[in-house]
């Protein structure tokens, strides 16, 4: 499940990812990112994975399509977490989801980087 964070504004969108991600989660995420891109020509994303468990197999296709569709217009992606594999995910995100991606253990620091 994904929850939009209240600090989101304009082209800067933040989400808390809780438990397992499903294909339905992309039905919320894709229109929000597309709206930011339509209005601002770019988007910056924060994904807080602190309570993330895994992505369901049904969501893998939507995940790949998200990367194909947005990786050239997502200017920055902040991955927030507290596990080593999430740090590696941020590196992978730079190749497949965003022009620049960084890993953070502190959500406030991630917001500052995105908004800067």
C-alpha angles and dihedrals in degrees: 000000000000126000123196111235118233093232089068114119138161110330093349111090127178129192135184110216112210127186115326125359115226134190088260090063089065088055086068099036100047097055091046093052091043090052091053091048092047091051102035105019088237143045137212118205136200117194114188104202097174091115097029117125107176147312116259116238089242089065098052094089092049089048092053092046090050090056094046092049101043112022093099094049101040098092097186136008122193116200112200120195149116104235131086095236090058089059088056090047089060089057090049090048090060090059098044112018113025145020090239128015131182135184121229135180091197121062094206091056089050091052091049091052092048094047094044 
